[in-house]
């Protein structure tokens, strides 16, 4: 009989809590959402920016939670017949649970950060490592101050490989997270001008990303993008942090993971690469140059973690672009299908260029067109107007037929576009919907992208609903 994820004794010891009521002796999982909690899971009553988990403890207990981790201060407000583990600070309790989970495993751990490409790289690593051993990875983009410890707390004791995504908006955020994860391999996909509202330069962003070196296990490996402008700075920071081994990827001569050839085909990318001297050709189940480049870092990490390179290469054929990050859907119009590329999860100058490149690679036959629907890129500070205007050349290079813009910053781009390329400008994303539905026609490829605050996601969902999306895996 296998052990549960946590025994009650282990759980209480890890969080330094006290039991109130009759909590279950076995805990099968860890949840922060009473709506999706499964019977037997521990409910962690985190207090967030908008909601306090303590307000949902009653629902979690009724849903069959093994126990609820709650704060001493809020205990009097909770049902008296509940089952609780009580601590001073629930978030710190979750962190302690995550540290205990990391301490008890004998697994090889990889952590991923970077300005763009974190989630896709994490998913590729999960697929590749699952082929050779029991692998645990963060779901969605659980890469922040609660997502990382939650992912750790969910890690089974018998896992062989762990894959963690670590994000940040401000300096100092990565250090405590990576010190919990303690990876053997750390990947920085790239450093680009994002979150410039909170940083005075791209170099400052590089220094913040380099905090990932602070948590590397002794003898750990850093994997860096050799083509990135910040490569020299990151290399210096890695060496200063005492990282003994630095691996590189890219097209630059001498890269440990070198891209030899990349061909984007219908719905896929085919890559020819040299990984630590060994040539390998493999298919990625998602189109886009960015997927191909980051796959080099994935395969380097696989080798450094002692896993099988050939099996990893085969596994990448199963990779699909996540929702909001390139997922493609076939829209069923009256006269035939159109393709929707959903890039609505977030946006910055680097990811916007990658998405436009993906649109440019789309195979379009007459009368189909390439349509770009773009919302503001946020958190760019004083450089924002210029960074938006500078998207005009990539749009031209991608041979985009019509551009639909929304938001005050995207007006800077709108003014740079030639008249024949202008579809519509609106103050908000909602203002684009009716015109977009009037304009799209069979054969079109529509790419929608913007920062979360630009609310491009509802546009995606509206089109999928109105045109009875056939599936989520349609290929261009």
C-alpha positions in Angstrom: 0.0 0.0 0.0 1.5 3.3 -1.1 1.8 6.2 1.4 -0.5 9.2 1.1 1.0 12.5 -0.1 1.2 13.6 3.5 0.3 11.9 6.8 -1.3 14.2 9.4 1.8 13.9 11.6 4.1 14.9 8.7 1.9 17.8 7.8 1.6 19.1 11.3 5.4 18.8 11.9 6.2 20.5 8.6 4.1 23.6 9.3 4.7 23.7 13.1 1.0 23.8 13.7 -1.5 22.4 16.2 -4.6 20.3 15.4 -8.1 21.5 16.3 -10.9 19.0 15.8 -10.5 15.6 14.2 -8.4 15.9 11.0 -8.0 13.0 8.6 -4.9 10.9 9.2 -4.1 10.7 5.5 -3.9 13.7 3.1 -4.1 12.9 -0.6 -3.4 16.4 -2.0 -3.1 20.1 -1.4 -5.5 22.7 -2.7 -6.1 26.4 -2.4 -9.4 26.4 -4.3 -12.6 25.1 -2.6 -14.3 24.8 -6.0 -11.9 22.2 -7.3 -10.8 20.6 -4.1 -11.1 16.8 -4.1 -12.1 14.7 -1.0 -9.0 14.0 1.2 -7.0 17.1 0.2 -5.8 19.7 2.6 -7.2 23.1 2.0 -4.8 26.0 2.4 -6.6 29.2 3.4 -4.4 31.7 1.8 -5.3 35.4 2.0 -4.8 36.9 -1.4 -5.3 40.4 -3.0 -8.9 39.8 -3.8 -10.0 36.8 -1.7 -9.3 35.4 1.7 -9.3 31.6 1.8 -10.7 31.6 5.3 -14.0 32.7 3.7 -14.2 29.4 1.9 -13.1 27.0 4.6 -16.7 25.9 5.3 -17.1 25.1 1.6 -13.9 23.2 1.5 -14.8 21.1 4.6 -18.2 20.3 3.1 -16.4 19.2 -0.1 -14.5 16.6 1.9 -11.2 18.4 2.8 -9.0 16.3 5.1 -8.3 19.5 7.0 -7.9 23.2 6.6 -4.7 25.0 7.3 -5.8 28.3 8.9 -4.5 31.2 10.9 -4.8 31.5 14.6 -6.3 35.0 14.2 -9.2 33.7 12.0 -10.0 30.5 13.9 -12.8 32.1 16.0 -14.6 33.0 12.7 -14.6 29.4 11.4 -17.2 26.6 12.0 -16.7 25.2 15.5 -17.0 21.6 14.3 -14.3 21.9 11.7 -11.0 20.1 11.3 -8.0 22.4 11.3 -4.3 22.7 11.6 -3.7 26.2 13.1 -0.6 28.3 12.4 0.3 32.0 12.8 0.8 32.7 9.1 -0.9 30.4 6.5 1.4 31.4 3.6 4.5 30.8 5.7 2.9 27.4 6.6 2.6 26.6 2.9 6.2 27.6 2.4 7.3 25.3 5.2 5.3 22.5 3.7 7.0 23.1 0.4 10.5 23.0 2.0 9.6 19.8 3.8 8.5 18.2 0.5 11.7 19.2 -1.2 13.8 17.9 1.7 12.3 14.4 1.6 12.7 13.6 -2.1 15.7 12.2 -3.8 14.9 13.7 -7.2 16.7 15.7 -9.8 15.2 19.2 -10.0 15.2 21.8 -12.8 14.0 25.3 -12.5 13.1 27.7 -15.4 12.9 31.5 -15.5 13.2 34.1 -18.2 11.4 37.0 -19.7 9.4 34.8 -22.1 9.0 31.1 -22.8 8.9 29.9 -19.2 5.7 27.9 -19.4 6.4 26.3 -22.8 9.8 25.3 -21.6 8.5 23.9 -18.4 5.9 21.8 -20.3 8.5 20.5 -22.7 10.7 19.5 -19.8 7.7 17.7 -18.2 7.0 15.8 -21.3 10.7 14.9 -21.9 11.4 13.7 -18.4 8.1 11.8 -18.0 9.4 9.5 -20.7 12.2 8.3 -18.4 10.9 8.6 -14.8 8.2 9.8 -12.5 8.0 13.5 -13.0 6.3 16.3 -11.1 5.8 19.7 -12.6 3.9 22.9 -11.8 0.5 23.3 -13.4 -0.4 26.3 -15.5 1.8 29.3 -14.5 2.2 28.6 -10.8 5.4 30.5 -10.6 4.9 33.2 -7.9 5.1 33.5 -4.1 2.3 31.0 -3.6 2.5 29.0 -6.8 6.0 27.7 -6.2 5.5 26.5 -2.6 2.1 25.0 -3.6 3.8 23.0 -6.4 6.4 21.9 -4.0 3.8 20.9 -1.4 2.1 18.7 -4.0 5.3 16.8 -4.9 5.1 13.1 -4.2 7.8 11.6 -2.0 8.8 9.0 -4.7 9.2 11.5 -7.6 12.4 11.1 -9.8 12.3 14.5 -11.6 10.8 17.8 -10.6 10.2 20.8 -13.0 9.5 24.2 -11.6 8.7 27.6 -13.2 9.8 30.7 -11.4 8.6 34.2 -12.3 9.1 37.7 -11.0 8.0 41.3 -11.5 10.4 42.9 -9.1 14.0 42.4 -7.9 14.4 40.1 -5.0 11.3 37.9 -5.8 13.2 34.9 -7.3 15.7 34.4 -4.5 13.3 33.0 -1.8 11.5 30.9 -4.4 14.6 29.2 -5.8 16.0 28.7 -2.3 12.9 26.6 -1.7 13.2 24.7 -5.0 17.0 24.1 -4.7 17.4 23.0 -8.4 20.3 21.0 -9.8 19.8 22.7 -13.2 18.6 26.3 -13.8 17.5 27.6 -17.2 17.2 31.3 -18.1 15.3 31.3 -21.5 16.1 34.9 -22.3 16.2 38.4 -20.9 14.1 41.0 -22.6 12.6 44.5 -21.9 9.6 43.4 -19.7 8.4 44.9 -16.4 10.4 48.0 -17.2 7.9 49.9 -15.1 9.8 48.3 -12.1 13.3 48.3 -13.5 15.6 51.0 -14.8 17.2 48.9 -17.5 17.3 45.5 -19.2 20.6 44.9 -17.3 18.6 45.2 -14.0 16.2 42.6 -15.3 19.1 40.3 -16.0 20.4 40.7 -12.5 17.0 39.9 -11.1 16.7 36.8 -13.3 20.2 35.8 -12.2 18.9 35.4 -8.7 18.0 31.8 -9.8 21.7 31.0 -9.3 21.4 31.6 -5.6 19.4 28.5 -5.1 21.4 26.0 -7.2 22.5 22.9 -5.5 26.3 22.4 -5.1 27.7 21.3 -8.5 24.6 22.7 -10.2 24.4 23.7 -13.9 23.2 27.0 -15.4 21.8 26.9 -19.0 21.9 30.3 -20.7 20.8 31.7 -24.1 24.1 32.3 -26.0 22.3 34.6 -28.5 20.8 36.9 -25.9 22.3 40.4 -25.5 22.6 39.8 -21.7 24.6 36.6 -22.1 27.9 38.0 -20.9 26.3 39.6 -17.9 24.5 36.4 -16.9 27.6 34.4 -17.4 29.5 36.8 -15.1 26.7 36.6 -12.5 26.6 32.8 -12.6 30.4 32.6 -12.1 30.2 35.1 -9.3 27.5 33.0 -7.6 29.8 30.0 -7.8 28.1 28.1 -10.5 30.7 25.5 -11.6 29.1 24.5 -15.0 27.5 26.8 -17.6 25.9 25.4 -20.7 24.7 27.5 -23.6 22.1 27.2 -26.4 21.4 29.2 -29.5 22.7 29.7 -33.1 26.0 31.2 -32.0 29.1 29.2 -32.8 30.3 27.2 -29.9 26.9 26.8 -28.2 26.5 23.5 -26.3 23.0 23.2 -27.7 23.3 24.6 -31.2 20.4 25.1 -33.6 21.4 23.8 -37.1 18.1 24.1 -38.9 14.5 24.8 -38.0 11.6 24.4 -40.4 8.0 25.4 -39.4 5.5 23.1 -41.0 1.7 22.7 -40.6 1.2 22.8 -36.9 4.7 21.6 -36.0 8.4 22.6 -36.0 11.1 20.3 -37.2 14.5 21.0 -35.5 18.0 19.8 -36.4 20.4 20.5 -33.6 23.7 19.5 -32.0 23.4 18.8 -28.3 26.8 18.5 -26.6 28.4 17.2 -29.8 25.5 14.8 -30.7 23.4 15.6 -33.7 19.6 15.0 -33.3 16.6 15.7 -35.5 13.2 15.9 -33.8 9.7 17.3 -34.2 7.9 19.7 -31.8 4.2 19.5 -31.8 3.8 23.3 -31.8 4.8 25.8 -34.6 7.2 28.7 -33.8 10.8 29.5 -33.7 10.7 30.3 -30.0 9.6 26.7 -29.3 12.5 25.5 -31.4 15.1 27.7 -29.6 13.9 26.8 -26.1 13.9 23.1 -26.9 17.7 23.3 -27.1 17.7 24.3 -23.4 15.3 21.5 -22.6 17.5 18.9 -24.2 20.6 20.2 -22.5 18.8 20.0 -19.2 17.7 16.5 -19.9 21.3 15.4 -20.5 22.5 17.2 -17.4 19.9 15.5 -15.3 21.0 12.1 -16.5 18.0 11.4 -18.7 17.9 10.0 -22.2 18.4 12.5 -25.0 16.7 10.4 -27.8 13.6 9.7 -25.7 13.3 13.4 -24.8 13.5 14.3 -28.5 10.7 11.9 -29.3 8.6 13.3 -26.5 8.7 16.8 -27.8 6.4 15.8 -30.7 3.6 15.7 -28.0 4.1 19.3 -27.0 1.2 21.6 -27.8 1.1 25.4 -27.3 -0.7 26.2 -24.0 -4.0 28.1 -23.9 -3.2 31.8 -24.3 0.3 31.1 -25.5 -0.2 30.0 -29.1 -3.0 27.4 -28.8 -4.7 27.2 -32.2 -8.4 26.7 -32.8 -10.4 26.1 -36.0 -13.3 28.5 -36.3 -16.2 27.3 -38.4 -17.4 30.1 -40.6 -20.3 29.8 -43.0 -18.0 29.4 -46.1 -15.2 27.4 -44.4 -12.8 27.4 -41.5 -10.5 30.1 -40.2 -7.7 29.6 -37.8 -7.5 31.5 -34.4 -4.1 31.7 -32.7 -4.6 32.5 -29.0 -1.7 34.5 -27.6 -3.9 36.3 -25.1 -2.3 35.3 -21.8 0.2 38.1 -21.7 2.5 40.3 -23.8 5.8 42.1 -23.9 8.0 43.2 -26.8 9.8 39.9 -27.1 6.8 37.7 -26.9 4.9 40.0 -29.3 7.6 39.6 -31.9 7.6 35.9 -31.5 3.8 35.8 -31.9 4.0 38.0 -35.0 6.7 35.7 -36.4 4.4 32.7 -35.8 1.6 34.5 -37.7 4.1 35.3 -40.5 4.9 31.6 -40.8 1.3 30.6 -41.0 0.3 29.0 -44.4 -2.4 31.2 -45.9 -3.9 30.7 -49.3 -6.1 33.2 -51.2 -8.6 34.6 -50.2 -7.3 34.0 -46.6 -5.3 36.8 -44.8 -3.2 37.3 -41.8 -4.9 39.4 -39.1 -3.2 40.6 -36.0 -5.4 41.8 -33.1 -3.2 43.5 -30.6 -3.8 45.0 -27.1 -1.5 47.1 -24.9 1.7 45.6 -23.5 1.7 46.7 -19.9 4.4 47.4 -17.2 6.8 49.0 -19.8 7.2 52.3 -18.0 8.4 55.4 -19.9 9.6 53.3 -22.8 6.1 52.0 -23.5 5.1 54.4 -26.4 8.3 53.7 -28.3 8.2 49.9 -27.7 4.7 49.8 -29.1 5.5 51.9 -32.1 8.5 49.6 -32.8 6.2 46.7 -33.6 5.5 48.2 -37.1 8.5 46.6 -38.8 7.9 43.1 -37.3 4.3 43.4 -38.5 5.5 44.3 -42.0 8.0 41.4 -41.9 5.2 39.0 -41.0 3.2 40.1 -44.0 0.2 40.9 -41.9 -2.7 42.1 -44.0 -4.8 43.9 -41.4 -4.1 45.0 -37.8 -6.7 45.7 -35.1 -5.5 47.6 -32.1 -6.9 48.5 -28.7 -5.6 50.5 -25.8 -3.9 53.9 -25.4 -0.4 52.5 -26.0 -1.3 50.5 -29.1 -2.5 53.9 -30.6 1.2 54.6 -30.9 1.5 51.6 -33.2 -1.7 52.4 -35.0 -0.3 55.8 -36.1 2.8 54.1 -37.6 0.8 51.6 -39.7 0.1 52.3 -43.4 -3.5 53.1 -44.2 -4.0 49.8 -46.1 -2.9 47.8 -43.1 -5.3 49.4 -40.6 -8.3 47.2 -39.6 -9.7 49.1 -36.7 -8.6 51.0 -33.6 -10.7 51.0 -30.4 -10.1 52.1 -26.8 -10.9 48.7 -25.4 -10.8 45.1 -26.7 -14.6 44.9 -26.5 -14.7 47.7 -29.1 -13.1 45.5 -31.7 -15.4 42.5 -31.5 -18.3 43.4 -33.8 -16.0 44.7 -36.5 -13.7 41.7 -36.2 -16.7 39.4 -36.6 -17.8 41.3 -39.7 -14.3 41.2 -41.2 -13.0 37.6 -40.8 -13.6 35.2 -43.6 -12.7 31.6 -44.5 -9.0 31.0 -44.8 -8.0 33.8 -42.5 -5.5 33.3 -39.7 -6.2 35.5 -36.7 -3.7 36.1 -34.0 -4.9 37.8 -30.8 -2.3 39.0 -28.2 -2.0 41.5 -25.4 -1.2 41.8 -21.7 -3.8 40.3 -19.3 -5.0 43.8 -18.3 -5.8 44.5 -22.0 -8.5 41.8 -21.8 -7.8 40.1 -25.0 -8.9 36.7 -23.6 -12.6 37.6 -23.8 -12.2 38.3 -27.5 -10.8 34.8 -28.0 -13.6 33.2 -26.1 -16.3 35.3 -28.0 -14.9 34.2 -31.4 -14.7 30.5 -30.3 -18.3 30.7 -29.1 -19.8 32.5 -32.0 -18.1 30.3 -34.6 -18.5 27.0 -32.8 -14.8 26.2 -32.5 -14.2 22.7 -33.8 -11.2 21.8 -31.6 -8.2 23.2 -29.7 -5.5 21.5 -31.8 -6.2 22.8 -35.2 -3.1 23.6 -37.1 -2.2 26.4 -39.5 
